[in-house]
Amino acid sequence: MVRLKAFSSDRRFAARPLMAGALVAVATLAITPGSAQTSRPAPRAANGNFDFIGWDSYLGGSDSSQYSALKQITPANVKQLQVAWTYDTGAGQPPHFNPTIAGGRMYLVGAEGKVVALDPATGKEIWKSTEAGRISGRGINYWRGANGEERLMMLKDGYVRAMDAKTGQFIAGFGKDGKIDLRDALPAGAAMPGRPLMTDNPGRIFEDTYIVSLPAGAYEYASAPADIQAYDVHTGALKWVFHVVPRVGEFGSDTWPDKDREKFGGVHNWSEFTIDPETGIAYIPTGTARYDFYGGNRPGNNLFANSLIALDARTGKRVWHYQLVHHDLWDFDTPNAPKLMTITKDGKKIPVVIQATKQGFAFVFDRRDGTPVWPIEERAVPASDVPGEHASPTQPFPTWPPPFARQGRMTVE
């Protein structure tokens, strides 16, 4: 049994409903001031008593800033926090993502994977969906149309689903019979999983486009490519697909062998990605190609594996990319969302995207065109002694900032 707690930010609130912002800050979020601080509207809560800063999707919003401009909690009053209300989510696996707060409601996943809407001021249940199942572990997305329509977009049991945010009812006219199978847009000949594809990555919304990254589907050598797909929020119609394993004739195709092309898969954005709401560019980090620890069957650098890909969110066209690991043999998939910031270098302001890696590197690029802000060097690395393996002779090393983790070679005696 899991009990969600909300805290009030002042002793004066001990007997009063909590401001939703305080719940987000203390109960569920790690706020990091100094991240990209994209301004977001402060909608009126359902009961009309207060304003709060929205948290309309995983990591706070499509910009993945993990930041909210809250002012109620300060170093001076944080010790005064007291429980304002609790909500019992029920038996079963506890939710492990931050609740979504938008439209004057708080959305979370309770027992049996049912979506629940609460009044964020009181914790009172507004509605609970009736259909059980598995929802993306990292959350759900809120969308509001120009006409005031409100939807929750999510991945459920391997399908794209749209839910009425006001009632909790799945929208029957979305896709085919209310759902979209992620396998439907896979290329012909790809290693087709025998079950619906499911991922904990909840995707992102830009304007009226819902963008999702497929999981790899299997850990075998023959695995489905984890293509990036975009769907119309209104109808569920497929808008575009970006092939993370380029098809013959596409850019990057020559970084893969011709033999068994349809069997190569993986290259999945299993974790998080970021959209710049001002430029409409999606920054998507990818993981390794299958198999994770052996690539003798896939000689070459293997684009777009282990890359930061900048895509036009409206069209799916590649704006730029940078491969962070060539021909990955170590499962060095990129595990976190890129961060958007504006820095000053040599007296000039530069809008940047920063990508951290498992190796402890931070790669910094001009987010408009992918130009490295500081030089990135291709340095010689040891060759592989595994029969049939063709490790890349060089790997990229950022010259600044310095690594944030200890690095060195490990020997076994």
C-alpha positions as MATLAB code, in Angstrom:
seq = 'MVRLKAFSSDRRFAARPLMAGALVAVATLAITPGSAQTSRPAPRAANGNFDFIGWDSYLGGSDSSQYSALKQITPANVKQLQVAWTYDTGAGQPPHFNPTIAGGRMYLVGAEGKVVALDPATGKEIWKSTEAGRISGRGINYWRGANGEERLMMLKDGYVRAMDAKTGQFIAGFGKDGKIDLRDALPAGAAMPGRPLMTDNPGRIFEDTYIVSLPAGAYEYASAPADIQAYDVHTGALKWVFHVVPRVGEFGSDTWPDKDREKFGGVHNWSEFTIDPETGIAYIPTGTARYDFYGGNRPGNNLFANSLIALDARTGKRVWHYQLVHHDLWDFDTPNAPKLMTITKDGKKIPVVIQATKQGFAFVFDRRDGTPVWPIEERAVPASDVPGEHASPTQPFPTWPPPFARQGRMTVE';
ca = [
       0.000    0.000    0.000;
       1.347    3.423   -0.958;
       0.251    6.712    0.516;
       0.904    9.946   -1.371;
       1.618   12.843    0.971;
       1.255   16.578    0.429;
       2.884   19.165    2.633;
       1.893   22.711    3.480;
       4.619   25.343    3.292;
       3.761   27.246    6.443;
       2.259   26.439    9.847;
      -0.611   28.728    8.906;
      -1.607   26.147    6.280;
      -1.668   23.192    8.678;
      -5.456   23.152    8.728;
      -5.880   24.448    5.180;
      -5.508   22.912    1.702;
      -1.990   22.850    0.337;
      -0.940   24.972   -2.587;
      -0.234   22.510   -5.370;
       3.149   24.027   -6.060;
       4.344   23.117   -2.605;
       3.290   19.511   -3.159;
       5.253   19.325   -6.370;
       8.329   20.882   -4.851;
       8.544   18.908   -1.664;
       6.645   15.685   -2.069;
       7.684   14.639   -5.525;
      10.242   16.793   -7.300;
      13.919   17.595   -7.102;
      13.943   21.246   -8.139;
      17.161   22.450   -9.718;
      17.290   26.235  -10.091;
      19.599   27.278  -12.865;
      18.243   24.735  -15.336;
      16.598   26.000  -18.497;
      13.880   28.233  -17.152;
      11.245   28.229  -19.869;
       8.301   30.324  -18.764;
       5.067   28.396  -18.360;
       1.553   29.692  -17.690;
       0.183   29.512  -14.178;
      -3.378   28.163  -14.600;
      -6.106   28.621  -12.023;
      -6.803   25.619   -9.846;
     -10.112   23.788  -10.114;
     -11.445   25.318   -6.909;
     -10.373   28.821   -7.988;
      -8.538   29.555   -4.744;
      -4.979   29.867   -5.965;
      -2.602   29.865   -8.886;
       0.228   27.398   -9.349;
       2.966   26.558  -11.797;
       2.034   23.635  -14.021;
       3.950   20.367  -14.381;
       2.275   19.043  -17.494;
       4.559   16.092  -18.286;
       7.565   14.093  -17.163;
      10.484   16.246  -15.912;
       8.176   19.237  -15.684;
       7.438   19.835  -19.354;
       8.619   19.100  -22.857;
      11.804   21.109  -22.191;
      12.822   18.617  -19.438;
      13.956   21.495  -17.249;
      12.932   19.869  -13.927;
      12.338   23.415  -12.789;
       9.368   25.278  -11.412;
       9.441   28.902  -10.289;
       7.929   28.249   -6.891;
       8.199   30.859   -4.159;
       6.193   29.427   -1.265;
       9.007   27.224    0.036;
      12.230   28.895    1.143;
      15.231   27.927    3.294;
      13.586   29.900    6.072;
      10.273   28.011    6.160;
      11.077   24.537    4.846;
      11.415   23.164    8.390;
       7.808   24.176    9.054;
       6.317   21.823    6.437;
       3.446   19.719    7.704;
       1.235   17.098    6.079;
      -1.807   18.734    4.507;
      -3.433   15.653    2.965;
      -2.696   12.088    1.896;
      -4.050    9.853   -0.836;
      -3.903    6.061   -0.740;
      -2.974    4.777   -4.222;
      -3.983    1.219   -3.346;
      -2.295   -2.162   -3.415;
       0.221   -3.217   -6.029;
       3.352   -1.673   -7.497;
       3.744    1.908   -6.303;
       3.836    4.722   -8.858;
       7.385    5.799   -9.625;
       6.935    8.988  -11.578;
       6.027   12.530  -10.635;
       2.311   13.324  -10.781;
       1.273   15.526  -13.691;
      -0.333   18.809  -12.656;
      -2.285   20.773  -15.265;
      -5.743   22.153  -15.903;
      -6.386   22.483  -12.181;
      -6.017   18.741  -11.622;
      -3.311   16.331  -10.493;
      -2.962   13.087  -12.442;
      -1.272    9.951  -11.152;
      -1.425    6.197  -11.652;
      -2.918    4.131   -8.881;
      -3.659    0.466   -8.318;
      -3.919   -1.784  -11.396;
      -2.524    0.985  -13.573;
      -5.682    3.066  -13.391;
      -5.280    6.813  -13.937;
      -6.567    8.998  -11.107;
      -7.360   12.726  -11.092;
      -7.174   14.591   -7.791;
      -7.889   18.105   -6.646;
      -4.308   19.232   -5.889;
      -5.488   21.522   -3.115;
      -7.350   18.925   -1.089;
      -6.323   15.497   -2.396;
      -9.988   14.722   -3.111;
     -10.507   12.235   -5.931;
     -12.188   13.778   -8.971;
     -12.310   10.632  -11.111;
     -10.613    7.280  -11.595;
     -10.350    5.475  -14.917;
     -11.964    2.049  -15.140;
      -9.503    0.256  -17.434;
      -6.550   -1.491  -15.787;
      -3.183   -2.126  -17.444;
       0.400   -0.929  -17.607;
       1.091    2.786  -18.135;
       4.530    4.215  -18.953;
       6.552    4.233  -15.757;
       7.794    7.788  -16.280;
       4.414    9.391  -16.663;
       1.693   10.796  -18.862;
       1.355   13.976  -20.932;
      -1.265   16.712  -20.717;
      -2.506   18.547  -23.827;
      -4.930   21.446  -24.115;
      -6.364   22.502  -27.460;
      -7.266   25.979  -28.645;
     -10.956   25.170  -28.107;
     -10.381   24.194  -24.477;
     -10.358   20.459  -25.100;
      -8.076   18.633  -22.645;
      -6.449   15.261  -23.283;
      -4.001   12.966  -21.542;
      -1.653   11.234  -23.974;
       0.037    8.049  -22.832;
       1.448    4.665  -23.711;
      -0.643    1.868  -22.261;
       0.036   -1.837  -22.755;
       2.069   -1.063  -25.878;
      -0.527    1.191  -27.474;
      -0.826    4.949  -27.910;
      -3.967    6.069  -26.083;
      -5.803    9.375  -25.657;
      -7.929   10.085  -22.590;
     -10.386   12.872  -21.835;
      -8.595   14.762  -19.060;
     -11.872   16.006  -17.601;
     -13.618   12.633  -17.279;
     -10.976    9.876  -17.423;
     -12.665    8.200  -20.389;
     -10.492    6.853  -23.200;
     -11.424    8.487  -26.507;
     -13.011    5.838  -28.740;
     -12.482    7.763  -31.981;
      -8.713    7.995  -31.548;
      -6.690    5.724  -33.840;
      -8.345    2.369  -34.536;
     -10.912    1.475  -31.909;
      -9.317    3.961  -29.522;
      -5.701    2.788  -29.756;
      -2.595    2.628  -31.962;
      -0.241   -0.348  -32.045;
       3.351    0.930  -32.104;
       4.337   -2.013  -34.309;
       2.146   -0.854  -37.182;
       4.735    1.659  -38.484;
       7.760   -0.638  -38.284;
       9.478   -1.180  -41.646;
       8.691   -4.294  -43.649;
      11.063   -7.134  -42.840;
      12.002   -5.833  -39.395;
      12.225   -8.352  -36.565;
       8.614   -8.096  -35.429;
       8.000   -8.627  -31.714;
       5.256  -11.105  -30.922;
       3.671   -8.813  -28.359;
       2.854   -5.089  -28.253;
       5.871   -2.877  -27.682;
       5.906   -1.145  -24.309;
       8.333    1.410  -22.921;
       8.584    3.526  -19.785;
       9.442    6.563  -21.921;
       6.152    8.530  -22.014;
       7.024   10.580  -25.119;
       6.495   14.300  -25.616;
       3.857   16.621  -27.049;
       4.662   19.547  -29.331;
       1.713   21.612  -30.541;
      -0.741   18.923  -31.743;
       1.888   16.235  -32.291;
       2.593   13.357  -29.910;
       6.141   12.018  -30.383;
       7.128    8.598  -29.045;
      10.296    6.532  -29.241;
       9.850    2.803  -29.606;
      11.643    0.288  -27.396;
      14.002   -2.183  -29.015;
      11.614   -5.038  -28.345;
      14.286   -7.689  -27.722;
      17.918   -8.139  -26.703;
      18.719  -10.616  -29.460;
      20.926   -9.848  -32.444;
      17.815   -9.676  -34.618;
      15.783   -6.915  -33.020;
      13.265   -4.345  -34.171;
      14.652   -0.825  -34.695;
      13.415    1.635  -32.107;
      12.162    4.205  -34.605;
      10.793    7.579  -33.511;
       7.141    8.050  -34.441;
       4.818   11.051  -34.345;
       1.026   10.988  -34.162;
      -1.753   13.547  -34.480;
      -3.156   14.295  -31.016;
      -6.672   14.722  -32.434;
      -7.026   11.640  -34.629;
      -4.063    9.386  -33.948;
      -2.980    9.565  -37.599;
       0.715    8.830  -38.176;
       2.505   12.086  -39.082;
       6.100   10.977  -39.547;
       8.687    8.321  -38.727;
      12.430    8.762  -38.245;
      14.453    5.603  -38.855;
      17.109    5.301  -36.166;
      18.699    2.538  -38.254;
      18.786    4.259  -41.665;
      17.156    2.384  -44.520;
      19.099    1.845  -47.717;
      19.730    5.198  -49.397;
      19.029    7.299  -46.298;
      21.680    9.436  -44.590;
      23.861    7.212  -42.416;
      23.027    4.035  -44.296;
      26.705    3.555  -45.200;
      27.618    3.197  -41.499;
      25.980   -0.246  -41.456;
      26.756   -3.385  -43.466;
      24.396   -4.250  -46.315;
      23.981   -7.852  -45.199;
      21.086   -8.541  -42.829;
      20.078   -4.878  -42.868;
      16.502   -5.690  -41.870;
      17.685   -7.503  -38.722;
      19.571   -4.625  -37.113;
      17.695   -3.021  -34.255;
      17.963   -1.343  -30.920;
      19.184    2.287  -31.099;
      16.393    3.132  -28.691;
      15.629    6.281  -26.762;
      14.468    4.248  -23.800;
      14.720    7.014  -21.207;
      13.924   10.669  -21.943;
      14.122   13.379  -24.576;
      13.664   17.129  -24.787;
      11.821   19.554  -27.064;
      12.739   23.225  -27.389;
       9.318   24.938  -27.427;
      10.765   28.044  -29.083;
      12.447   26.395  -32.081;
      10.324   23.268  -32.357;
      13.405   21.033  -32.329;
      13.330   17.684  -30.515;
      16.661   16.597  -29.032;
      16.634   12.814  -28.770;
      19.522   10.794  -27.261;
      19.799    7.175  -28.383;
      21.275    3.942  -27.099;
      23.345    1.146  -28.527;
      22.473   -1.131  -31.408;
      21.793   -4.778  -30.679;
      23.612   -6.769  -29.481;
      24.753   -4.539  -26.604;
      28.213   -6.020  -26.009;
      29.201   -7.472  -29.370;
      29.098   -5.826  -32.784;
      30.945   -8.231  -35.035;
      27.759   -8.608  -37.071;
      27.419   -4.834  -37.597;
      30.796   -3.332  -38.628;
      30.788    0.447  -38.976;
      29.966    3.401  -36.768;
      26.249    2.475  -36.731;
      24.374    5.762  -36.959;
      22.180    6.839  -35.251;
      23.153    4.700  -32.287;
      24.612    6.508  -29.248;
      23.841    9.878  -30.801;
      22.140   13.123  -29.966;
      19.667   13.656  -32.801;
      18.015   17.028  -33.419;
      14.747   16.588  -35.319;
      12.189   19.082  -36.560;
       9.256   18.170  -34.317;
       6.743   19.117  -36.998;
       8.214   17.066  -39.842;
      10.646   14.541  -38.344;
      13.440   15.813  -40.586;
      16.959   15.656  -39.199;
      18.315   19.114  -38.372;
      21.683   17.861  -37.085;
      23.172   15.005  -35.113;
      26.332   14.115  -33.215;
      27.431   10.576  -32.445;
      28.787   10.347  -28.901;
      30.079    6.753  -29.146;
      31.083    4.987  -32.356;
      30.181    1.299  -32.741;
      29.188    0.877  -29.103;
      30.392   -2.307  -27.395;
      29.842   -1.281  -23.768;
      26.127   -0.453  -23.542;
      26.994    3.235  -23.327;
      23.462    4.283  -24.190;
      22.663    7.900  -23.363;
      20.389    7.674  -20.306;
      19.125   11.188  -19.582;
      17.302   14.085  -21.191;
      19.389   16.852  -22.790;
      19.224   20.175  -20.962;
      18.592   23.526  -22.651;
      20.428   26.585  -21.394;
      21.769   29.899  -22.621;
      25.401   30.575  -21.753;
      27.786   33.468  -22.331;
      31.083   32.603  -24.006;
      33.577   35.163  -25.265;
      31.002   37.864  -24.610;
      28.320   36.210  -26.753;
      25.133   34.515  -25.614;
      24.767   31.025  -27.063;
      21.651   28.845  -26.773;
      23.056   25.415  -25.963;
      21.954   21.843  -25.452;
      23.963   19.824  -22.942;
      24.100   16.043  -23.050;
      25.588   14.064  -20.173;
      26.733   10.469  -20.674;
      27.407    7.317  -18.679;
      31.139    7.912  -19.144;
      30.953   11.123  -17.137;
      31.205   13.461  -20.139;
      29.119   16.565  -20.774;
      28.863   17.400  -24.471;
      27.812   20.996  -25.150;
      26.439   22.081  -28.543;
      24.920   25.183  -30.075;
      21.404   23.838  -30.140;
      20.551   25.593  -33.390;
      23.053   23.812  -35.629;
      24.966   21.306  -33.497;
      28.286   23.167  -33.499;
      30.364   22.073  -30.466;
      30.783   25.025  -28.110;
      34.168   23.650  -27.067;
      36.259   21.405  -29.322;
      35.530   17.682  -29.328;
      38.559   15.564  -30.181;
      38.603   12.184  -31.872;
      41.222   10.291  -29.860;
      42.760    6.897  -30.561;
      41.400    4.086  -28.372;
      42.490    0.445  -27.962;
      41.471   -2.089  -30.574;
      39.331   -5.082  -29.683;
      40.936   -8.522  -29.318;
      37.594  -10.328  -29.697;
      37.528  -12.476  -32.845;
      35.366  -10.939  -35.540;
      34.985   -7.614  -33.740;
      35.767   -4.285  -35.412;
      35.989   -1.637  -32.715;
      36.190    1.984  -33.797;
      39.817    3.216  -33.831;
      38.778    6.556  -32.293;
      36.137    7.943  -29.954;
      34.989   11.537  -29.289;
      36.278   13.289  -26.165;
      34.993   16.738  -25.144;
      37.830   19.088  -24.166;
      35.593   21.060  -21.791;
      33.930   20.852  -19.345;
      36.081   18.243  -17.589;
      34.530   14.837  -16.844;
      32.239   14.807  -13.821;
      33.112   11.178  -12.996;
      36.377    9.386  -12.330;
      37.825    7.887  -15.494;
      40.614    5.391  -16.048;
      41.462    1.956  -17.312;
      40.699   -1.123  -15.286;
      43.020   -4.109  -15.413;
      42.428   -7.673  -14.290;
      45.328   -9.692  -12.901;
];
